[in-house]
Amino acid sequence: MTQKLKLPISVISSFDHRNRRAVPVKILFEGRERLVSQIGFHHTFRDGRVLYHVYSVSAGTLFFRLVLDTETLAWNLEEISDGESN
């Protein structure tokens, strides 16, 4: 089942200076640390002057859509799915 959310979330990320690429590595959600096992999709968009990075990631059997606000450096969880259909 897929749930649409807008929750602040803690994310540990990594930056590779050679490729100039930042990626989420670990998510703290519902009191549990979840290791990101795969990044499925990444894109950016602007809302006014603010640039947002959107990541679709999997951690175990769950899928997350994470959004990074580059102005505040805050992460939000916008969607979570367990892979089951609604």
Buried (B, 14 or more C-beta within 10 A) or exposed (E): EEEEEEEEBEBEBEEEEEEEEBBBEBBEBEEEEBEBEEBEEBEEEEEEEEEBBBBBBBBEEBBBBBBBBEEEEEBBBBBBBEEEEE
